Amino acid sequence: MTGPAQAGSAARQVAGQAAANLAVVARVAGARPAATARLPRPAAALPAMSDRQLAGQRIIYSYSGLTPPARLLRRIRNGQAAGVIFFAGNIASRAQIRQVAAELQQAALSKRNPVREPLLLMTDQEGGAVRRLPGAPYLSEKQIGESAQPGAEATKAGTGAGLNLHGVGLNVNLAPVLDVYRVAGNFIDEFGRSYSMDPTVVSALGADFITAQQAEGVAATGKHFPGLGAASRSQNTDERPVTLYLSSHTIRTVDEFPYRAAIAAGVKLVMVSWAAYPALGSHRPAGLSSKIVQGELRQRLGFTGVTITDAIGAGALVNYGSTGHRSVLAATAGMDLLLCASQHVGQGIQGLDALLGGYRGGALDKAAFRAAAQRVIALRASLAG
């Protein structure tokens, strides 16, 4: 593990090249204002579906073991699922997960399913220590940022991730991490998950990764908005509530900065963090705050793609009740997809039931609910073929 001085020096060494890369991104975005138009946009009309099926369009399920359980397959056949996330325990080999992916996509073709688009089959294939599949990308983001040719390595990693996932039938990668780490060994840097301490470096390399991966037909996910780079090693949102006392100026000029380049590059999903950022006007975790999801990400930065929560069962949400209550709060804030990552199908069902109740009972705005489902379906359609 490098010390703070070494890490800072490495960041400075690549800053010049990364700044040039970012300038290219900016020029491309300026010359091609329709770049964000490649993002999934709401379809003209939703297919005819029941309220329960509509709610299902916002659920990402998970399960334990190597075989998808029958109750998950039933939900998929009945049109009550947007997708599935896979963890290391779900994967024994490339051949095995390829067969599972094919089985799930076949179930989605059931005549009972009104949405005849590919399921979102996703995993965390960041590179380095965070890889669920064998194979590329091999380097961690930090190793890429400290390499002699970081732009080329980020492109190579994105291409490798895209080819790897696409080769086994997966179509969404929960990467790249766009967090700008502050201290060597902190929550994000502990496993080398950030490109740099310099937001310009992170911007350029994240955009390179996104562009390369999505060229291979695999959707990229920028995370964890608006940024977890300032979290200390003990501030793990998977385990406990986390509040980051940063100024709004710092958040917007450092932590949110890489998302501008990511959006210009056409990133299809953004994962919102479970940390709280009081300077942005809310003491709730970001993924439960409309001021952050709608105000910062949608309105200030102009993101029109699909938003996805971090794990809905995270320890950061311990003060926000059941899966169902958390799900309604997240949907109210503007989260399109709920990541039910406990590796139990029942968690996804609880989330679906809560969304259904909120939709029917008036707790959730019907127009906003349907628009979220449209964005998800448009994303699925964009990954066909």
Buried (B, 14 or more C-beta within 10 A) or exposed (E): EBEEEEBBEBBEBBBEBBBEBBEBBBEBBEEEEEBBEBBBBBBEEBBEBEBBBBBBBBBBBBBEEBEBBEBBBBBBBBBBBBBBBBBEEBBEEBEBBBBBBEBBBEBBEBEEBBBBBBBBBBBBBBBBEBBBBEBBBEBBBBBBBBBEEBBEBBBBBBBBBBBBBBBBBBBBBBBBBBBBBBBBBBBBBBBBBBBBBBBBBBBBBBBBBBBBBBEBBBBBBBBBBBBBBBBEEEBBBBEEBBBBEBEBEBBBEBBBBBBBBBBBBBBBBBBBBBBBBEBBBBEBBBBBBBBBBBBBBBEEBEBEBBBBBBBBBBBBBEEBEEBBBBBBBBBBBBBBBBBBBBBBBEBBBBBBBBBBBBBEEEBBBEEEBBBBBBBBBBBBBBBEE
